[in-house]
Amino acid sequence: MNRSKLQIYDKPVLMGRSIDDNHKTSHRVFRISDKHCAKIESTEKVSKYHNYGDVYAEMNIAKVLYKNGISIPKPITCDYIELEGNLQIAFIMEYIDGVSFNETSDDKIIKLGNRLSSQESVKINKLGLFTNFSSPQWILTNDNKIKLIDFEKWDFNYKCELIRSMNYLAEKPNTIFVGQQTAYPGNPMSTTILDVPMEKMIETPVFEEVQMGMSVGLGMTNMCVVTFYPRWDFLICAANQLINHLDKFKHMTGYDSHVIIRVGKGSDDPLDPGVQHKADYTEEFKSMLDDIEIINLYDKSNIYETYKKAYENKKPIILVEYPERYGK
């Protein structure tokens, strides 16, 4: 195992320290070249923060922030760097020269830094993608620009885990996204596929059974079809294709049609959409389906891995989500 090719300095230069909630200090940020710095993984976990010390999680958050135009050092990769003869995994990012205004007594720098970081914080909050939005650390660059450099206590919320899952699927060459208000946004699910290329989408009118039939047919051609039903109530209209065709497909042919069905359970709060739009038919459909598994995504912890397995397993599956939890 070799160190990263991005490490030019034989002796990385200590740049910063990390302080956990118990006020324990560790040396974790090092400059490894003229252009790059690295933050090494921490083995000290903080129970309050699920991803604390996980450089891969921080890298994923950095990629989302950078893609959405938030002012942070450009994220590069996670790779091994050599420190005092030992290889350690680290999050490698662009090196930024500046002043940490959190640790200076210069009133002008503090005032400017607070103003610019407040503006950037508004942009981050508008994204609506994170929980534990706490303890951000900023630096003011030499040309008076603000850069967010520490967000390891943050965590993705429910909606962002769905976005990550859809982006993962969109990167696969054999995926297609089918349903109402996919190419043209109009429901909560639409907000999770804004990064999916238009050429991977098939927008459908309101014909739920035909949509399921299309999905089954596409799934027969070695495509992985992600088909959208924003409410359980709407999936009832597709029950014939779902129960008599997709669920029986392997029994009749010996192989599966690869269809991932995204189903939303209508919210009860803060708005009541009415009795036709908020039913949960999980148990009813389980009793009618023999081969199709139904997984309820009650919280964000298993969303990404569940979608990843659903792609890899190449079997039809129903994944139930809860839009009222998108912000949690």
C-alpha positions as CSV (number, residue, x, y, z in Angstrom):
1,M,0.0,0.0,0.0
2,N,1.5,3.3,-1.1
3,R,0.9,6.9,-0.1
4,S,-1.1,9.2,-2.3
5,K,0.6,10.6,-5.4
6,L,-0.7,14.0,-4.2
7,Q,1.7,13.9,-1.3
8,I,4.8,15.8,-2.3
9,Y,6.2,16.8,1.1
10,D,8.1,14.0,2.8
11,K,7.3,15.6,6.1
12,P,3.7,17.0,6.0
13,V,3.3,20.3,7.7
14,L,0.9,20.5,10.7
15,M,-1.8,23.0,9.9
16,G,-4.6,22.6,12.4
17,R,-6.0,20.7,15.3
18,S,-9.4,19.2,16.0
19,I,-11.3,19.6,19.2
20,D,-14.1,17.2,20.1
21,D,-17.0,17.8,22.5
22,N,-14.9,16.6,25.4
23,H,-12.3,19.3,24.6
24,K,-9.8,16.7,23.6
25,T,-7.3,18.0,21.0
26,S,-5.8,16.0,18.2
27,H,-3.5,17.0,15.3
28,R,-5.3,16.0,12.2
29,V,-4.8,18.6,9.4
30,F,-1.6,18.6,7.4
31,R,-0.3,20.3,4.3
32,I,1.0,17.6,2.0
33,S,2.0,19.7,-1.1
34,D,1.9,23.3,-2.3
35,K,-1.6,22.7,-3.6
36,H,-3.1,20.1,-1.3
37,C,-3.8,19.5,2.4
38,A,-5.2,16.4,4.1
39,K,-7.3,15.7,7.2
40,I,-6.6,12.3,8.7
41,E,-9.3,10.0,10.0
42,S,-10.0,10.1,13.7
43,T,-10.6,6.9,15.7
44,E,-12.1,9.0,18.5
45,K,-15.9,8.8,18.0
46,V,-18.4,11.3,19.4
47,S,-21.7,9.7,20.0
48,K,-23.7,12.9,19.4
49,Y,-22.3,13.1,15.8
50,H,-22.8,10.0,13.7
51,N,-20.0,10.8,11.2
52,Y,-17.4,12.5,13.4
53,G,-13.9,11.5,12.3
54,D,-15.1,9.6,9.2
55,V,-13.2,11.1,6.3
56,Y,-15.3,9.3,3.7
57,A,-18.5,10.9,5.1
58,E,-16.8,14.3,5.2
59,M,-15.7,13.8,1.6
60,N,-19.3,13.0,0.5
61,I,-20.6,16.2,2.3
62,A,-17.9,18.2,0.7
63,K,-18.8,17.0,-2.8
64,V,-22.5,18.0,-2.2
65,L,-21.5,21.4,-0.9
66,Y,-19.0,22.1,-3.7
67,K,-21.5,21.0,-6.4
68,N,-24.1,23.4,-5.0
69,G,-21.8,26.4,-5.1
70,I,-20.9,26.6,-1.5
71,S,-17.5,28.2,-0.9
72,I,-15.3,25.4,0.3
73,P,-11.8,24.1,-0.7
74,K,-12.2,21.8,-3.7
75,P,-12.6,18.2,-2.5
76,I,-10.1,15.9,-4.2
77,T,-10.2,12.3,-2.9
78,C,-9.7,10.0,0.1
79,D,-6.3,8.3,0.0
80,Y,-3.4,7.3,2.2
81,I,-0.8,9.8,3.3
82,E,2.4,9.1,5.1
83,L,3.0,10.6,8.6
84,E,6.2,9.7,10.4
85,G,6.5,6.4,8.5
86,N,2.9,5.4,9.0
87,L,0.2,5.3,6.3
88,Q,-3.1,6.9,7.4
89,I,-6.3,7.4,5.4
90,A,-7.2,11.0,4.9
91,F,-9.6,13.4,3.1
92,I,-7.5,15.4,0.6
93,M,-8.7,18.8,-0.5
94,E,-7.4,21.9,-2.1
95,Y,-5.0,24.0,0.1
96,I,-6.3,27.4,0.9
97,D,-4.1,30.1,2.3
98,G,-5.9,32.4,4.8
99,V,-6.7,33.2,8.4
100,S,-9.0,31.4,10.7
101,F,-11.1,34.4,12.0
102,N,-12.5,32.2,14.7
103,E,-9.0,32.3,16.3
104,T,-7.9,35.9,15.7
105,S,-8.3,39.1,17.8
106,D,-8.2,41.4,14.7
107,D,-11.6,43.1,14.8
108,K,-11.6,43.9,11.1
109,I,-11.0,40.3,10.1
110,I,-13.6,39.1,12.6
111,K,-16.3,41.5,11.3
112,L,-15.7,40.7,7.7
113,G,-15.5,37.0,8.4
114,N,-18.7,37.0,10.4
115,R,-20.5,38.9,7.6
116,L,-19.3,36.6,4.8
117,S,-19.9,33.4,6.8
118,S,-23.4,34.5,7.6
119,Q,-24.2,35.0,4.0
120,E,-22.8,31.6,3.1
121,S,-24.7,29.9,6.0
122,V,-27.9,31.2,4.6
123,K,-27.1,29.5,1.3
124,I,-26.3,26.2,3.1
125,N,-29.6,26.4,5.1
126,K,-31.5,26.9,1.9
127,L,-30.2,23.7,0.5
128,G,-32.1,21.9,3.2
129,L,-29.9,18.8,3.1
130,F,-28.1,18.6,6.5
131,T,-28.8,17.9,10.1
132,N,-26.4,18.8,13.0
133,F,-25.5,22.0,11.2
134,S,-23.2,23.0,14.0
135,S,-19.6,24.1,14.7
136,P,-18.6,25.2,11.2
137,Q,-15.1,26.5,10.9
138,W,-14.2,29.2,8.4
139,I,-11.1,30.9,7.1
140,L,-10.8,34.2,5.4
141,T,-8.5,34.0,2.3
142,N,-5.8,36.5,1.4
143,D,-8.2,38.0,-1.2
144,N,-10.9,38.4,1.4
145,K,-13.1,35.5,0.5
146,I,-14.7,33.1,2.9
147,K,-14.1,29.3,2.8
148,L,-15.8,26.7,4.9
149,I,-13.2,24.2,6.0
150,D,-14.7,22.0,8.7
151,F,-18.1,20.3,8.7
152,E,-17.4,16.8,10.0
153,K,-20.1,17.1,12.7
154,W,-22.8,17.5,10.0
155,D,-24.9,14.7,8.7
156,F,-27.1,14.2,5.6
157,N,-30.8,14.4,6.2
158,Y,-33.4,12.0,4.9
159,K,-33.9,13.8,1.6
160,C,-30.2,14.1,0.9
161,E,-29.8,10.3,1.4
162,L,-32.4,9.9,-1.3
163,I,-30.6,12.3,-3.6
164,R,-27.3,10.4,-3.0
165,S,-29.1,7.2,-3.9
166,M,-30.6,8.6,-7.1
167,N,-27.3,10.1,-8.1
168,Y,-25.6,6.7,-7.5
169,L,-28.2,5.0,-9.7
170,A,-28.0,7.7,-12.4
171,E,-24.3,7.0,-12.8
172,K,-25.0,3.4,-13.9
173,P,-25.2,3.0,-17.7
174,N,-28.3,0.8,-17.6
175,T,-30.7,2.8,-15.4
176,I,-33.8,4.6,-16.5
177,F,-36.2,6.7,-14.4
178,V,-39.9,6.5,-15.2
179,G,-43.0,8.2,-13.9
180,Q,-45.1,11.3,-13.5
181,Q,-43.3,14.6,-12.7
182,T,-39.8,13.1,-13.1
183,A,-38.5,15.1,-16.1
184,Y,-40.8,18.0,-15.1
185,P,-40.8,18.5,-11.3
186,G,-44.0,18.7,-9.4
187,N,-44.0,16.5,-6.3
188,P,-41.6,15.8,-3.4
189,M,-39.9,12.9,-5.1
190,S,-39.1,15.3,-8.0
191,T,-36.8,17.3,-5.7
192,T,-34.6,14.2,-5.2
193,I,-33.7,13.7,-8.9
194,L,-32.7,17.2,-10.0
195,D,-29.2,16.0,-10.8
196,V,-30.4,13.0,-12.9
197,P,-29.7,13.7,-16.6
198,M,-32.9,14.4,-18.6
199,E,-32.0,11.7,-21.2
200,K,-32.3,9.0,-18.5
201,M,-35.9,10.0,-17.7
202,I,-39.3,9.0,-19.2
203,E,-42.0,11.4,-18.2
204,T,-45.4,9.7,-18.2
205,P,-49.0,11.0,-18.0
206,V,-51.4,9.8,-15.4
207,F,-51.7,6.2,-16.4
208,E,-50.3,4.2,-13.5
209,E,-51.0,0.7,-14.9
210,V,-49.4,1.5,-18.3
211,Q,-46.4,3.0,-16.4
212,M,-45.9,-0.2,-14.5
213,G,-46.3,-2.2,-17.7
214,M,-43.7,0.0,-19.4
215,S,-41.4,-0.5,-16.4
216,V,-41.8,-4.3,-16.5
217,G,-41.0,-4.3,-20.3
218,L,-37.9,-2.1,-19.9
219,G,-36.7,-4.3,-17.0
220,M,-36.8,-7.3,-19.3
221,T,-34.1,-5.7,-21.5
222,N,-31.4,-5.7,-18.8
223,M,-32.3,-2.2,-17.8
224,C,-32.7,-1.2,-14.2
225,V,-35.9,0.7,-14.0
226,V,-36.6,3.2,-11.2
227,T,-40.4,3.8,-11.4
228,F,-42.1,6.5,-9.3
229,Y,-45.4,6.3,-7.4
230,P,-45.6,9.3,-5.0
231,R,-48.5,7.7,-3.1
232,W,-49.5,4.2,-2.2
233,D,-53.0,5.3,-3.3
234,F,-51.7,5.7,-6.8
235,L,-50.0,2.3,-6.9
236,I,-53.4,0.6,-6.5
237,C,-54.1,1.6,-10.1
238,A,-51.1,-0.4,-11.2
239,A,-51.9,-3.5,-9.1
240,N,-52.7,-5.7,-12.1
241,Q,-49.3,-5.2,-13.7
242,L,-47.5,-5.3,-10.4
243,I,-49.2,-8.5,-9.0
244,N,-50.1,-10.5,-12.1
245,H,-47.1,-9.6,-14.2
246,L,-44.0,-8.3,-12.4
247,D,-44.5,-10.5,-9.3
248,K,-45.1,-13.6,-11.4
249,F,-42.4,-12.8,-14.0
250,K,-39.7,-15.1,-12.6
251,H,-42.1,-17.9,-12.1
252,M,-43.1,-17.7,-15.7
253,T,-39.8,-17.0,-17.3
254,G,-37.0,-18.1,-14.9
255,Y,-35.5,-14.6,-14.6
256,D,-36.4,-11.3,-13.1
257,S,-37.4,-7.9,-14.6
258,H,-35.3,-5.4,-12.7
259,V,-37.7,-2.8,-11.4
260,I,-37.1,-0.6,-8.3
261,I,-40.5,0.9,-7.3
262,R,-40.3,4.1,-5.3
263,V,-43.5,4.5,-3.3
264,G,-44.3,7.5,-1.0
265,K,-46.5,7.3,2.0
266,G,-48.6,10.5,2.0
267,S,-47.8,12.8,4.9
268,D,-50.1,13.4,7.9
269,D,-48.3,16.5,9.1
270,P,-48.0,19.4,8.7
271,L,-50.7,19.2,6.0
272,D,-53.3,16.5,5.7
273,P,-53.6,15.6,2.0
274,G,-56.9,13.8,2.5
275,V,-58.0,10.2,2.8
276,Q,-57.2,9.4,-0.9
277,H,-53.6,10.5,-0.6
278,K,-52.1,9.3,2.7
279,A,-52.9,5.5,3.0
280,D,-50.2,3.0,3.8
281,Y,-50.9,-0.3,2.1
282,T,-47.7,-2.0,3.0
283,E,-49.3,-5.0,4.7
284,E,-52.0,-5.4,2.1
285,F,-49.5,-5.6,-0.7
286,K,-47.2,-7.9,1.2
287,S,-50.1,-10.3,1.5
288,M,-50.6,-10.3,-2.3
289,L,-47.0,-10.4,-3.5
290,D,-45.0,-13.6,-3.5
291,D,-41.6,-12.6,-4.9
292,I,-41.4,-8.8,-4.5
293,E,-39.9,-7.6,-1.3
294,I,-41.2,-4.4,0.4
295,I,-38.8,-2.3,2.5
296,N,-40.0,0.6,4.5
297,L,-37.4,3.3,4.8
298,Y,-38.5,4.6,8.2
299,D,-35.3,6.6,8.8
300,K,-32.3,7.8,6.8
301,S,-29.7,5.4,8.2
302,N,-30.2,2.6,5.6
303,I,-31.5,4.5,2.6
304,Y,-28.3,4.6,0.5
305,E,-27.2,1.1,1.2
306,T,-30.7,-0.2,0.5
307,Y,-30.8,1.4,-2.9
308,K,-27.3,0.2,-3.6
309,K,-28.3,-3.4,-2.8
310,A,-31.5,-3.1,-4.8
311,Y,-29.4,-2.2,-7.9
312,E,-26.9,-5.0,-7.3
313,N,-29.5,-7.7,-6.6
314,K,-31.3,-7.2,-9.9
315,K,-34.6,-8.2,-8.5
316,P,-37.9,-6.2,-8.4
317,I,-38.4,-4.4,-5.1
318,I,-40.7,-1.8,-3.5
319,L,-39.0,0.9,-1.4
320,V,-41.4,3.0,0.7
321,E,-40.4,6.5,1.7
322,Y,-41.9,9.2,3.9
323,P,-41.7,12.7,2.4
324,E,-42.7,14.3,5.7
325,R,-39.3,13.2,7.0
326,Y,-37.3,14.7,4.2
327,G,-35.9,17.4,6.5
328,K,-35.0,15.1,9.3
